[in-house]
Amino acid sequence: MIVVMKVGSPEFEIERLSMELKSLGLTPEKIVGKHKVVLGLVGDTADLDPLQFQELSPWIEQVLRVEQPFKRASRGYRHGEASEVIVSTPNGEVLFGEHHPVVVVAGPCSVENEGMIVETAHRVKASGAHFLRGGAYKPRTSPYAFQGHGESALALLARAREVSGLGIITEVMDSPDIEVVAEVADVLQVGARNMQNFSLLKKIGAQDKPVLLKRGMAATIEDWLMAAEYILAAGNPNVILCERGIRTFDRQYARNTLDLSAIPVLRSLTHLPIMVDPSHGTGKADYVPAMAMAAIAAGTDSLMIEVHPNPSKALSDGPQSLTPERFDRLMQDLRIIGNSVNRWSKTTVWA
C-alpha cells in the first residue's frame, strides 16, 4: 500500500503522519519524487481500508494498493516514477536509470593476470566504457573449469581501477566474501546461479554498495523481481536488474535466448534500472553487436559486454568476447543508436 501526499505537503505533516502509521504497526518508507512525496507502507495491510487512511491527514492525495507480490520493486511503489542508482567511481558519479544515458560495462569474464586486466581497462575506457567487469570468483558448470583466482584477483581489479579510473563490477559468490569484495567493487554482482540464493540476497542487501542482480537461467520475470525484493527488503534500495539470456529448447546456435522483451515488460512493472548482457545472452561474439544495438533501441539503461585482448586464449568465455578493436567499432555504432533515442552521453568517451 502507498500513501501519495499532495504537492507542497509540509515536512512536519509527513513526519506526523509517519509516526501515526507506525503506531498502527506499519513501517512507512518515505520516497521523494520529482513533484510529490510517497509513503510506502510495509506490513500487514491486507485488511486495512484505504478510505480510512484518507482521514488521517488533509494532505493525503490518495491511498493505493500495490497489487504485485514484489512490493518495493513495483513501479507502483514509487507512484510510477523510475528510480536511479548513483555509483561513485574515480572518474565521478555514474547514474543508472531510464532518464539517463546508457551506461556501458566492459571487460573479461575472468581476471587472469595484471597485464591483461590493466590493458583491457585502458582499452575499454578509451572506447567509452564507464565500468570494468571481471570475475575474481567464477561459478562454473564444470568443477574442472577455471574458477577464478579469488582474492588475489581482487587486488588486480583494484590496480586496474587505480590506473584507469573506471568503476569495478565483480561477482560475489558466497556470503563470507561480501566484505572483501565490497572493499574493491563499486557494484556487487549476484550471478544467475545465485539469483535465488536467498541467504546471500539478504546479506548482500544489508550492505550499502549497489547490487547488480542477474536473471537466473530459468527464472520467470516474477521470480527475478521477487529476488530483487529480498535485497530491497533487507534495506538496500540500489538494485540494477541484468537480463543475460534464459535457457530454452534451442541451444544449437546460441548459448542462451536473450529476452529483449523483458525490457518493456520490466519498464511497466518496476522502477529499477535495467541492464542487458548480450555476451552471455548469445554466447557468440558475432551476435553481440546486433543484440547490443537492439537492446538500446528497446530501451535498456545499461549494457555489459565481454572484452578480452586475446579471446582465443581466454581462460573462460573466449568465444563470446570481443577484441578491444571490435569493441571500439561497436561503441561507435552504439553511439549512433543511442543518439537516435536520446540515450547517449556526449561525454561517454573519456578525455
N, C-alpha and C positions, 0 to 999 in steps of 0.2 A: 504494500500500500504506500502511496506517496501523497504528501500534502503540498500543493502548489500555492505559494504565497503570492499576493498581489505585488505588482510593480511598486517599488518605493516602500515596502514594508520596513518599519524601523527595526534596528538590530535588537533593541531591548524586548520588543514584542516577539521576535523569533526565539530569543533566549527563554522568555517566559513560557512560550508555547512548548518549547523543547522540554522544559522542566515538568510541565503538566503531563506531557506524553510519557515521560519517564515514570511518573507516578502511576501510570496505567499499566506499567510492566513492559513498555515498549522501549526500543533503542532507536532514537531519531538520529539520522546521519544527514548533516547539512551539505547540500550540493549547490554551489553557487554557479548559476548560468550567466549567459550574456545579459539577460534582462530581468530574470527572476531567481528567487531562491526556492529550492525544493527540499523538503524534508522527507527522506526515505525512511520508512518505519520498518524496523526489523523486529520480529517477534510473532506471537500467535495473533494474527489479525483476521482469521477466518470467520469468526462470529461477530466481528465489530461492524457497526453500521456506518458507512461513510458520511451519511447525513448528520449523525451525531457529532462527528468531528468538525463539521462546518460551524457548529455553535461554539466551539472553543475559542474562536478569535474572529473579529470582523475583518482581519487582514488575510484570511484564508480565501483563496480564489476558488479552488476545487480540491476534492479528495478523490483519488483514483486507485483502483486495484491494479496490481501488477499480476497479470494472469499467468505468465510463463513460470515454470518451476525455477528457472535461473533468475533470481530477483535482482541482485546487484549488477549482474551482467546485462540485464534487459535494457533496451533503449528507453522504455517507458520509465525506468527508474530515474533517468535524468530528464524526464519530460520531453523526450525526443531529441535532445541535444547530444552531439558527439562529444566524447572525451578526448583528451590529448595526453600523451605520455612524453614528458620532458626528460631528456637524458643529458647529463653533463659530461662532456668529453674534453680532452686537452685543447681541442680546436673551438670550444664553445658549446652552447646548448644546441641540441638537435631535437626537433619536435616531430613525433609520430601522430598522425591523425588525418581525418578526411578533409580538413580545411588547410592542410599544409602540403608543401612539395613532397614528392616521393622520396623516401629515404632508401639509399642503396647500401646493402651489406654484402661484402665480398671477401673471399679468401678460401683456403683449402679445407678439405674435410678434416684433416688431422694436422697437427703441428708436428713436423718431422725433425727439424733442426733449426738452429738460429739463422743461418744464412738464408734458408728457404722462406721462413716466415717473415723475416725483415725485408727481403727482396719483394715478396708478394705485397706486403703492407705498402711499401713505397710505390709499387706499380698501380695498385688499385686506387690509392689515394690520388695519384696523378691523373687517373681517368675519371675521378669524381665520386668515388665511394666515400661514405661517411663513417662506416664501421668495418672493422676486420673481424671475420669469423674464423674460428679454428678450433678443432676439438683437442682438448687435453685428455679427457676421459671419453672413450668411444664405446657405446653399446653396439655389439655386432651380433649378427645371427649365428655365426660360427664361433665356437670358443677358440678356434685356431687362427682366426683372423686378427689383424693388428688392432689392439685395444687402446692405443694411445699411450703416450709417455707419462701420463698422470701429472703429479705435482711439478715435476721438472719442466713440463711443457707450459705450465702457468707462468714460470719465470721467463720463458721465451716470449710468451704473449705480452708480458709486462714490458719486456725490452722493445718489442715491436710498437707497442703503444707509446713508449717514451720517444722513440726516434721518428715516428710518423705523425703522432698527434691524433690518430684515429681512435674512436671508441672501440671497445672489445666486447664481443658476444661469444660466450662459450657455454658448453653444456654442463649441468650438474646432474650426476647420475645417482648419487646417494646422499641421504641427509647429512652424514658426518662431514661431507665435503663442502657444504654450503658456505661455511665461513671462509675457508681458504680460497675458494673460487671467487667469492664476493670481494676479496681483497684486490683482485686483479680485474675482474669483469665489470663493465658498466651496465650490462644487461645479462641476467642469468637465464639460460635456455633450459626448458624442460622438453626433452625429446619425445618423439612419437611413441616410443616404447614405454615411456614413463607417464604418459598423459593421464592415466587412471591410477597412478601410484599415489593414493590419497594421503598417505602419511607424509610423503615428500611434498605434495602440494600444500598441505597445512603448514609445514615447516618453512617452505620457501615463501609462503605468504606472510609469515611472521617477521621476515626481514624486509628492509626498505628499498633494496635495489629493484629496478624494473624487471619484469619477467616476460620472456618470450615463450609462449605455450604452443608447441607444435601439435597439430591434429594427429590422433592415432591412426594407424594404418587401416583399421576397420571401424573407425568411430563415426557415428552419426553427428550431425551438427549439434543436436541437443546434448549428446554425450560430451562433446567438446566444450560447449558453453557451461555445462554443469561442472566440468573440471576447472574452468576458469572461475566459477563461483566459489570453489574451495579456496582459491588464492585470495579472491576478493573478501570472502567472509573471514579470513584469517587476519585481515587488516591492510593488505597491500592493494591499493587501487590501480597500480601501474602495470597493467597486463596488455600484451600485444599478442594477437592470435595469428598463427602462421599455418596456412594451407600448404602442405608438402606432398600432396598426392595420396590417394587411397588405393587399396588393393582391390582389383576387380578380376573378372574371369579372364581377361586378355592380358597376359604378361609377355607375349612373344616379341612385341615390337617396342614396348616402353616399360620401364621399371614399375611405374605406377600410373594411375589415371589422375591427372591434375584436374581438380574440381574447380574450375573457374566460376561456375555458377554459385559457388559458396560466397563469392564476393558480394553480389547484390543481395543474396539471402541474409548474410550476416549484417549487411548495412541496414536491413529492415528490422533485424531482431536485437542488435546490440549496439552500444555506444563505443565499444572498444576498437582500437586501431587494428588494421588488417595488413598482414604481410603475406607474400606468395613466394614459395621456393620452387622455381621451375627446374632446378637441377635434380633434386630428389624426385620431383613430380614426374620427370620424364626418364631420367637415368642415362640420357644420351646428350652429349654436348651439341650435336647438330640440331636438336629440337629446342634447346634452351632459349635462343634468341627469339623465336616466334612466340613462345609461351610467355616470355618476359614482356614483350611488346603487347601481347593480348591482355596480360594482367593489368598493365597500366590503362589500357583502353577500357577495361571492365571496372576500373575504379580502385585498384589496390593502393594502399598508403605506403607500401614498402616492398622491396624485393630483396631476396637473399640468393646470391649467385656464387657457385663454387668456381674458384680460380686457382690454378696451380702453375708454377713456372715450367714444369715438365710433366704433363698429365700421364704420359706413358710410363713414368717411373714413380707415380704417386703410390703411397702405401695403402691408400683407401680411396675409393670412388673416383679413380682417374678417368674412366670413360665418360663421366658426366661433367668433368671440369673443363672450363675454358682456359686457354692460354692467356696471359696478360694482353697480348696483341689483339686477340679475338675479343676479349672483354672490352678493350678500349674502343673497338669498332662498334660493339653493341651499345656502349654508352652513348655514342654519337647518334645511333638510331633511336635509342630510348629518349634522348633529348627532343627529337622531332615529335614523337608520340606524346611525350609529357607536355611539351609546349602547346600542342593542339588541344589538350584537355585542361590546360591551365594548371598543371600539377608539377611543373619542373622549376627548380630554383635557378635563378641567374647566377648564383654563387656556388653551384654544385661543384664545379671544378675548382680545386683549391689553388691559391696563388703559389 
